[in-house]
């Protein structure tokens, strides 16, 4: 661990941080740093673009040189010499963007392949580079270096691992400016914003600061991890012991099993809605399908949509795949020789730790071989393998305050950047009130640490998610989106609205292209100074005239429009704050909102829901309006 906490070097060995390596992208048009470690007092030279820069390592072995402003281009070579020499190849000069947040920024291209298979097959761009920061935490020290990492260029072999949002963002920027783009992806699924705050910034949030202090104690961490591990392992041992699907002469995945006493249910769906009720544990599912001779013996793709929580899948008794938690798509490969003409048996063992187990609706469930496809939705048989008490979740130590900043951001802050793109907030939806201050605090914190002034900070507003509601209602996700909208008060910030590209049944929607492109539009304005329509309509002000509220918007572009008919998802309230659906119409660059049941409206909301289905206020450039709530000034 000390190798990246307090870099130590052998006598006379110059060492570089992981970011400064072959294939890196250096930030153009700015004074930038190249740094590393050597023996105390060792003279180090950096030779780059026919210039030589000199430094002497301090008493801790740290050295640093300042390079003159560089123009976009490359590839170039850099030679760093002390008592040893290091030659770095294939260096580009362009724009460097940090991509951070939680899983929707982390999500790699391989996870969105159904939409972008052709894109991935043909991807080729040596001027877009990608560096993935190792996913780890540290509560004690702001690390000086990363554990590992390397720069990758876009090829069909590497693109499956590129973060999808970042890739589409970079692709758009490169297409417009023809300037090399470097992406540093430092994101972790499930992480709340407080995990990305420095210790100094956390002091504004005493509860989180105190929690961070607790986790400085490695024994405390070991105790929690040990207790969690023991509890979870005991639950799974008991589950396996009780699972009838593994106890008889024939396992329940065996095609020869007699299933005459198994019940039936429609898939997709949840077994809590059947006679089985809301049980946790193991439930087995089976289905017999007819396979045509043309598919027999062929390799096939088994797509089982999304399952809560984990599953193991079998085809004709042969195990074909498993997934350990609910969020990833179930894409399994059936090897050649497994499928046969005529009757084939599918079996799925689902383990559900808590909540409602089963098959998520509105997902594809199919078996595909070549151009043949068998729909797997419909009647399946099922039987309870083992009933268990709900399993309490583990403690996710990696999400605790401070840890991710220290291990995944601190090592980056000497590396000059163009700006940051950020996609996060799902894990803070239930603390939206605090997020109104913690999210801007993080932006200010990072800008302060990097020391580059108010660099562009572009972020994604939460997408639409969960079941749509038929009536106006309260929503934590809407509140979080409002906190995100308010953060636009910070200079050099912009927000990509995503309420029209989510999926009601998936917290990880596939459409990352639209998100990346909207962030790139924001960059064109905020980072590159182009006069473009970079945002959908943003609420500005409200006034009342009679029983109507008149709303003014910024970022109207060529004008407002209602997509697909009359405006929807507006709600108003009288002083009792009971919201009702309202009628709305566009008048120039304003929207007039009213309801015949509210004579004196004082408040208005737009797209105020977890999933504001049907929200259709856009500008004519095709960018959606941000959700908002507003009240008349008293």
C-alpha positions in Angstrom: 0.0 0.0 0.0 2.8 2.4 0.8 3.8 2.5 -2.9 0.9 4.9 -3.6 0.7 6.6 -0.2 4.2 7.8 0.3 6.0 6.9 -2.9 9.3 5.3 -2.2 12.0 4.8 -4.9 15.0 2.6 -5.0 18.3 4.5 -5.0 18.5 6.5 -8.2 15.3 5.3 -9.7 13.0 8.0 -11.2 9.4 6.9 -10.9 6.3 8.4 -12.5 2.6 8.5 -11.4 0.4 6.0 -13.3 -1.3 8.8 -15.2 2.0 9.9 -16.7 2.5 7.0 -19.0 2.5 5.8 -22.6 -0.5 7.0 -24.6 -1.4 9.8 -22.2 -3.2 13.0 -23.3 -1.8 16.2 -21.9 -4.0 19.3 -21.5 -3.3 21.9 -24.2 -3.1 25.6 -23.9 -2.2 25.8 -20.2 0.9 25.7 -18.1 1.0 22.1 -17.0 2.9 19.9 -14.5 4.9 16.7 -15.0 5.9 15.2 -11.7 7.2 12.1 -10.1 9.7 10.8 -7.5 13.4 10.1 -7.3 16.1 10.0 -4.6 16.3 13.1 -2.4 18.4 15.7 -4.2 18.5 13.8 -7.5 18.6 16.0 -10.6 15.8 15.1 -13.0 15.3 16.4 -16.6 12.2 16.2 -18.8 12.8 16.4 -22.5 9.6 17.1 -24.6 9.0 18.8 -27.9 12.7 19.9 -28.2 12.7 21.6 -24.8 14.4 20.4 -21.7 13.0 21.1 -18.2 15.0 20.6 -15.0 14.1 19.8 -11.5 15.7 18.6 -8.3 13.9 16.1 -6.0 13.1 17.5 -2.6 14.0 15.8 0.7 11.0 13.5 0.3 12.0 12.5 -3.2 9.3 14.5 -5.0 10.1 16.5 -8.1 8.0 18.6 -10.5 8.5 20.6 -13.7 6.3 23.1 -15.4 5.8 22.7 -19.1 5.1 25.6 -21.4 1.7 25.8 -23.0 1.3 23.1 -25.6 -0.7 23.1 -28.9 -3.0 20.2 -29.7 -1.3 17.4 -31.6 0.8 14.4 -31.4 1.8 11.6 -31.1 5.0 12.8 -29.3 7.7 11.3 -27.2 8.9 12.3 -23.7 12.1 11.4 -22.0 12.5 11.7 -18.2 16.1 11.3 -17.0 17.6 11.0 -13.6 20.1 8.3 -12.7 17.9 6.2 -14.9 15.8 7.2 -18.0 12.2 6.6 -18.9 10.9 7.1 -22.4 7.1 7.7 -22.9 5.7 7.0 -26.3 2.5 8.0 -28.2 1.7 11.1 -26.2 -1.1 13.4 -27.4 -1.9 17.0 -26.5 -5.6 17.9 -26.4 -8.4 18.1 -23.9 -8.6 16.0 -20.7 -11.9 15.4 -19.1 -12.5 13.6 -15.7 -15.6 11.4 -15.9 -17.0 10.8 -12.4 -20.1 9.8 -10.4 -21.8 6.5 -9.8 -22.8 3.6 -11.9 -24.3 5.4 -14.8 -21.0 7.1 -15.5 -19.1 3.9 -14.7 -21.3 1.8 -17.0 -19.1 0.4 -19.8 -20.0 0.0 -23.5 -20.4 -3.8 -23.1 -23.4 -3.2 -20.8 -25.2 -1.1 -23.5 -24.2 -3.3 -26.4 -27.8 -4.0 -27.5 -28.1 -0.4 -28.8 -24.5 0.0 -30.0 -23.3 -3.4 -31.4 -22.3 -1.9 -34.8 -20.7 1.1 -33.1 -18.5 -1.2 -31.1 -17.7 -3.5 -34.0 -16.3 -0.6 -36.1 -14.9 1.7 -33.4 -11.5 3.1 -34.2 -10.0 6.4 -33.1 -6.5 6.8 -31.9 -7.2 10.4 -30.8 -9.6 9.4 -28.1 -7.9 7.9 -25.1 -9.3 6.4 -21.9 -7.8 5.8 -18.5 -9.8 3.9 -15.9 -9.1 4.7 -12.2 -9.0 1.6 -10.0 -12.0 1.4 -7.7 -10.8 1.6 -4.1 -11.0 3.8 -1.0 -8.8 5.3 1.7 -10.0 7.1 4.8 -6.6 8.0 6.2 -4.5 9.5 3.4 -5.2 11.6 0.3 -3.1 9.3 -2.0 -0.5 10.7 -4.3 -0.8 8.0 -6.9 -3.1 5.3 -8.2 -2.6 1.5 -7.7 -2.7 0.8 -11.5 -4.0 2.1 -14.8 -3.1 2.7 -18.4 -4.2 4.8 -21.3 -6.2 3.0 -24.0 -7.1 4.2 -27.5 -10.5 3.4 -29.1 -10.4 0.0 -30.9 -13.0 -2.8 -31.2 -10.9 -4.7 -28.6 -10.8 -1.9 -26.0 -14.2 -0.2 -26.4 -16.2 -2.7 -24.4 -14.4 -1.3 -21.3 -14.9 2.4 -22.1 -17.5 4.2 -20.0 -20.4 4.7 -22.4 -21.3 8.3 -21.5 -17.7 9.4 -21.7 -17.1 7.7 -25.0 -20.1 9.3 -26.7 -19.2 12.7 -25.1 -15.6 12.4 -26.5 -16.7 11.1 -29.9 -18.9 14.2 -30.4 -16.2 16.6 -29.2 -13.6 15.0 -31.4 -15.9 15.1 -34.5 -16.4 18.8 -34.0 -13.0 20.1 -33.0 -10.6 17.4 -34.2 -8.7 17.8 -31.0 -7.4 14.7 -29.1 -9.6 13.8 -26.1 -8.4 12.1 -22.9 -11.0 10.6 -20.6 -10.1 9.7 -17.0 -13.0 7.6 -15.6 -13.1 7.8 -11.9 -16.6 6.5 -11.0 -18.0 3.9 -8.6 -21.5 2.4 -8.7 -23.7 3.2 -5.8 -21.5 6.0 -4.4 -23.1 9.0 -2.7 -21.7 12.5 -3.2 -20.2 12.6 0.3 -17.8 9.8 -0.6 -16.3 12.2 -3.1 -15.7 15.1 -0.7 -12.2 15.9 0.7 -11.7 15.8 4.5 -11.5 19.6 4.5 -14.8 20.0 2.7 -16.5 17.3 4.8 -16.2 19.5 7.8 -19.2 21.4 6.5 -21.2 18.2 7.1 -20.5 17.2 10.7 -22.4 13.9 10.6 -20.5 12.7 7.5 -17.2 14.0 8.9 -17.6 12.1 12.1 -18.5 8.9 10.2 -15.3 9.3 8.1 -13.3 9.5 11.4 -14.7 6.2 12.5 -13.5 4.5 9.3 -9.9 5.7 9.8 -9.7 2.7 12.2 -8.8 -0.3 10.2 -9.9 -2.6 13.1 -13.3 -1.0 13.0 -13.5 -1.8 9.2 -12.3 -5.4 9.8 -14.9 -5.9 12.5 -17.8 -4.7 10.3 -16.5 -6.7 7.3 -16.1 -9.8 9.5 -19.5 -9.6 11.0 -21.1 -9.0 7.6 -19.2 -11.9 6.0 -20.1 -14.3 8.8 -23.8 -13.3 8.7 -24.0 -13.5 4.9 -22.1 -16.8 4.7 -24.3 -18.3 7.4 -27.5 -17.2 5.5 -26.2 -18.8 2.2 -25.0 -22.0 4.0 -28.5 -22.4 5.4 -30.1 -21.5 2.1 -28.1 -24.2 0.3 -28.8 -26.7 3.1 -32.5 -26.1 2.8 -32.8 -25.9 -1.0 -34.8 -28.9 -2.1 -33.7 -28.2 -5.7 -30.4 -29.8 -4.8 -31.5 -32.5 -2.4 -33.2 -35.2 -4.5 -31.9 -37.9 -6.8 -32.5 -35.4 -9.7 -31.6 -31.7 -9.3 -34.4 -29.4 -10.4 -32.3 -28.3 -13.4 -32.5 -31.9 -14.8 -34.7 -32.2 -17.8 -35.8 -35.7 -16.6 -37.4 -34.2 -13.4 -41.1 -34.8 -13.0 -42.7 -31.3 -12.5 -46.4 -32.3 -12.4 -46.8 -30.8 -8.9 -45.1 -27.4 -9.9 -47.3 -24.3 -10.0 -47.5 -22.0 -13.0 -47.1 -18.2 -13.4 -46.7 -15.7 -16.2 -43.2 -14.4 -16.9 -42.1 -11.7 -16.5 -43.5 -11.0 -13.1 -42.9 -11.4 -9.3 -43.8 -14.4 -7.3 -45.1 -12.2 -4.5 -48.2 -11.8 -6.8 -48.8 -15.5 -6.9 -50.0 -18.0 -4.3 -46.4 -18.3 -3.1 -46.6 -14.7 -1.7 -43.7 -12.4 -0.6 -41.3 -15.1 0.3 -37.5 -14.8 0.3 -35.0 -17.6 -0.4 -34.8 -19.8 -3.5 -37.4 -20.3 -6.1 -36.8 -22.5 -9.2 -38.4 -21.9 -12.6 -38.7 -24.2 -15.6 -40.0 -23.9 -19.1 -40.1 -26.4 -22.0 -39.6 -24.9 -25.4 -39.8 -26.3 -28.9 -36.6 -25.7 -30.8 -36.7 -26.0 -34.7 -34.2 -28.2 -36.4 -32.5 -25.1 -37.9 -31.4 -24.0 -34.4 -30.4 -27.5 -33.1 -26.7 -27.8 -32.2 -26.1 -24.1 -32.8 -24.6 -21.7 -30.3 -27.3 -19.4 -29.0 -27.8 -16.3 -26.8 -30.1 -16.6 -23.9 -31.4 -13.2 -22.8 -33.2 -13.3 -19.5 -33.9 -9.6 -19.1 -33.4 -8.6 -15.5 -33.9 -10.7 -12.4 -34.2 -9.9 -8.7 -31.8 -10.8 -7.1 -29.4 -13.4 -8.4 -29.8 -16.3 -10.7 -28.2 -19.4 -12.2 -29.5 -20.6 -15.6 -29.5 -24.1 -17.1 -30.4 -25.3 -20.6 -31.1 -29.0 -20.9 -29.4 -29.5 -17.5 -26.2 -27.7 -18.6 -25.2 -24.6 -16.6 -24.9 -21.6 -19.0 -24.5 -18.6 -16.7 -25.0 -16.8 -13.4 -25.3 -13.2 -12.2 -24.8 -12.3 -8.5 -27.0 -9.3 -8.1 -30.1 -7.7 -9.6 -28.8 -4.9 -11.8 -26.8 -6.4 -14.7 -28.6 -7.7 -17.8 -28.7 -11.5 -18.1 -27.0 -12.3 -21.3 -25.8 -15.9 -21.4 -24.2 -18.0 -24.1 -25.5 -21.4 -24.8 -22.6 -23.5 -26.2 -22.8 -25.3 -29.5 -24.3 -28.8 -29.1 -26.6 -28.0 -26.2 -29.8 -27.2 -28.1 -31.6 -30.1 -29.8 -34.5 -30.3 -32.2 -37.8 -30.6 -30.4 -38.3 -30.3 -26.7 -35.7 -28.4 -24.7 -35.8 -27.5 -20.9 -34.8 -24.2 -19.4 -34.3 -24.0 -15.7 -33.5 -20.9 -13.6 -32.6 -20.9 -9.9 -33.4 -17.5 -8.4 -32.1 -16.4 -5.0 -33.9 -13.4 -3.5 -32.4 -11.9 -0.3 -35.2 -9.4 0.4 -38.1 -7.6 -1.2 -39.9 -8.9 -4.3 -38.1 -11.6 -6.3 -38.8 -12.5 -9.9 -38.4 -11.3 -13.5 -38.5 -7.6 -14.2 -41.4 -6.6 -16.6 -40.8 -4.9 -20.0 -37.5 -6.6 -20.6 -36.6 -9.0 -23.4 -36.8 -12.7 -22.5 -35.7 -14.7 -25.6 -33.4 -17.4 -27.0 -31.6 -16.3 -30.2 -29.6 -18.4 -32.6 -28.6 -16.8 -35.9 -31.7 -15.2 -37.3 -34.1 -17.4 -35.3 -35.6 -16.2 -32.1 -37.8 -17.9 -29.5 -39.9 -15.7 -27.2 -39.6 -17.0 -23.6 -42.3 -14.8 -22.1 -45.5 -16.5 -21.0 -46.3 -19.5 -18.7 -43.4 -21.0 -16.7 -43.6 -23.5 -13.9 -42.2 -22.6 -10.5 -41.5 -24.2 -7.1 -40.1 -23.0 -3.8 -36.7 -24.4 -3.1 -36.2 -22.8 0.3 -37.8 -20.1 2.3 -35.6 -17.8 4.3 -35.8 -14.8 6.5 -34.8 -11.6 4.6 -31.0 -11.0 4.6 -29.9 -7.7 5.9 -27.6 -5.9 3.3 -23.9 -5.7 3.8 -22.2 -2.4 4.9 -20.8 -0.8 1.8 -17.7 0.6 3.3 -16.5 1.9 -0.1 -19.4 4.3 -0.1 -18.6 6.0 3.2 -17.7 9.7 3.3 -14.2 10.7 2.2 -12.9 7.3 1.0 -13.3 7.8 -2.7 -12.0 11.3 -2.8 -8.8 10.2 -1.1 -8.2 7.1 -3.3 -9.8 8.0 -6.7 -9.6 11.9 -6.9 -6.7 13.1 -4.9 -4.2 11.2 -7.1 -5.6 13.1 -10.2 -5.5 16.7 -9.0 -2.0 17.6 -10.2 -3.0 16.4 -13.7 -4.2 19.4 -15.7 -7.7 19.0 -17.1 -10.2 20.8 -19.3 -13.1 19.9 -17.0 -15.4 17.3 -15.4 -18.5 15.4 -16.5 -20.5 14.0 -13.7 -23.5 11.5 -13.5 -24.6 10.8 -10.0 -27.4 11.4 -7.5 -29.4 8.2 -7.4 -27.8 7.2 -4.1 -28.6 10.6 -2.6 -32.3 10.8 -3.6 -33.4 10.1 0.0 -31.1 12.9 1.2 -32.0 15.5 -1.4 -32.3 18.3 1.1 -28.6 17.9 2.1 -27.7 17.4 -1.6 -28.6 21.1 -2.3 -25.5 22.0 -0.3 -23.3 18.9 -0.6 -23.3 18.7 -4.4 -22.2 22.4 -4.9 -19.7 21.9 -2.0 -18.1 19.0 -3.9 -17.9 21.1 -7.1 -16.2 24.0 -5.2 -14.0 21.5 -3.4 -12.7 19.9 -6.6 -12.1 23.3 -8.2 -10.2 24.4 -5.2 -8.0 21.3 -5.0 -7.2 21.3 -8.8 -6.2 25.0 -8.5 -7.3 25.7 -12.1 -10.1 28.1 -11.3 -13.7 27.5 -12.1 -13.1 24.8 -14.7 -16.2 23.5 -16.6 -18.3 21.2 -14.5 -21.0 19.5 -16.6 -23.5 17.0 -15.1 -26.5 14.8 -15.9 -29.8 15.3 -14.2 -31.4 12.1 -13.0 -33.2 10.2 -15.7 -36.8 9.0 -15.5 -37.2 5.8 -13.4 -39.8 3.7 -11.6 -43.4 3.3 -12.3 -45.3 6.4 -13.5 -48.0 7.8 -11.2 -51.4 8.8 -12.5 -51.7 11.8 -10.1 -49.4 14.6 -8.9 -47.4 13.3 -5.9 -44.3 13.9 -3.9 -41.0 12.4 -5.2 -37.5 12.2 -3.8 -36.2 11.8 -7.3 -37.9 15.0 -8.4 -36.5 16.8 -5.3 -33.0 15.5 -6.2 -33.4 16.8 -9.8 -34.4 20.2 -8.3 -31.2 20.3 -6.2 -29.3 19.5 -9.4 -31.1 22.3 -11.2 -30.2 24.8 -8.4 -26.5 23.9 -8.7 -26.5 25.7 -12.1 -26.1 28.9 -10.0 -22.4 27.9 -9.9 -20.3 29.5 -12.7 -19.2 27.4 -15.7 -21.7 24.7 -14.9 -24.3 23.1 -17.2 -26.8 20.3 -16.9 -27.9 17.6 -19.4 -31.6 16.8 -18.8 -32.3 13.1 -19.2 -36.0 12.6 -18.2 -36.8 11.4 -21.7 -34.0 8.8 -22.1 -34.5 6.6 -19.0 -36.3 3.3 -18.5 -39.0 2.9 -15.9 -37.7 -0.5 -14.9 -34.0 0.0 -15.0 -31.8 2.4 -13.0 -29.2 1.9 -15.7 -30.9 2.9 -19.0 -29.2 1.8 -22.2 -29.4 5.1 -24.1 -26.0 6.6 -23.1 -25.5 8.1 -26.5 -28.1 10.9 -26.0 -26.6 11.6 -22.6 -23.1 11.9 -23.9 -24.2 14.1 -26.8 -26.1 16.4 -24.5 -23.0 16.8 -22.3 -21.0 17.5 -25.4 -23.4 20.2 -26.4 -23.0 21.7 -22.9 -19.2 21.5 -23.4 -19.4 23.4 -26.7 -20.9 26.3 -24.9 -19.3 26.3 -21.4 -15.8 24.9 -22.2 -15.3 25.9 -25.8 -17.3 29.2 -26.0 -19.4 28.3 -29.0 -22.7 30.0 -29.5 -24.9 26.9 -29.5 -28.2 26.0 -28.0 -26.8 23.7 -25.4 -29.7 23.1 -23.0 -33.4 22.6 -22.9 -35.7 25.2 -21.5 -34.9 26.2 -17.9 -37.5 27.8 -15.6 -36.7 31.5 -14.9 -39.7 33.2 -13.3 -43.5 33.0 -12.6 -46.2 35.5 -12.2 -50.0 35.3 -11.8 -52.6 36.8 -13.9 -56.2 36.0 -12.8 -56.4 32.2 -12.3 -53.4 31.6 -14.5 -49.6 31.3 -13.9 -47.3 32.7 -16.6 -43.9 31.0 -16.7 -40.8 32.4 -18.3 -37.9 30.2 -19.5 -34.3 30.6 -20.5 -32.6 28.4 -23.1 -35.7 28.5 -25.4 -33.5 28.3 -28.5 -35.6 28.8 -31.7 -38.7 28.6 -29.6 -40.7 26.3 -27.3 -42.7 23.3 -28.5 -45.0 20.7 -27.1 -44.0 17.3 -28.6 -46.8 15.1 -29.6 -49.8 17.2 -28.7 -50.8 19.3 -25.7 -48.4 20.1 -22.9 -48.4 17.5 -20.2 -47.0 17.0 -16.7 -47.8 20.5 -15.4 -49.5 20.7 -12.0 -50.5 23.7 -9.9 -51.6 24.3 -6.3 -53.5 26.8 -4.2 -52.1 27.9 -0.8 -53.0 24.4 0.6 -50.2 23.0 -1.6 -52.4 20.2 -2.9 -51.3 19.8 -6.5 -53.7 19.0 -9.3 -53.0 18.4 -13.0 -53.2 21.7 -15.0 -53.7 22.7 -18.6 -50.8 24.5 -20.2 -50.2 26.2 -23.5 -47.2 27.9 -25.1 -47.4 31.6 -25.8 -44.2 32.8 -27.5 -41.4 31.9 -25.1 -43.7 31.6 -22.1 -46.0 28.9 -20.8 -49.4 29.7 -19.4 -50.7 27.2 -16.8 -54.1 26.9 -15.2 -56.8 24.7 -13.8 -60.5 25.4 -13.6 -60.5 23.9 -10.1 -57.8 26.3 -8.7 -58.9 30.0 -8.6 -55.8 31.3 -6.9 -52.8 29.3 -7.8 -49.6 30.0 -5.9 -47.3 27.1 -6.9 -46.4 25.2 -10.1 -44.5 22.0 -10.8 -43.4 20.5 -14.1 -42.4 16.8 -14.6 -42.4 16.4 -10.8 -42.3 12.6 -10.4 -39.9 9.7 -10.3 -40.9 9.0 -13.8 -42.6 12.0 -15.4 -44.1 10.0 -18.3 -45.3 12.1 -21.1 -43.4 15.3 -20.1 -43.2 17.0 -23.5 -41.9 20.6 -23.2 -38.9 21.0 -25.4 -37.1 23.7 -27.4 -37.2 23.4 -31.2 -33.6 22.1 -31.1 -35.0 19.0 -29.5 -33.7 19.4 -26.0 -36.1 18.7 -23.1 -37.1 21.2 -20.4 -35.8 20.6 -16.9 -38.3 19.6 -14.2 -38.8 22.3 -11.6 -41.1 23.6 -8.9 -41.8 27.3 -8.2 -43.9 29.5 -6.0 -45.1 33.0 -6.3 -43.1 35.4 -4.2 -45.0 36.4 -1.1 
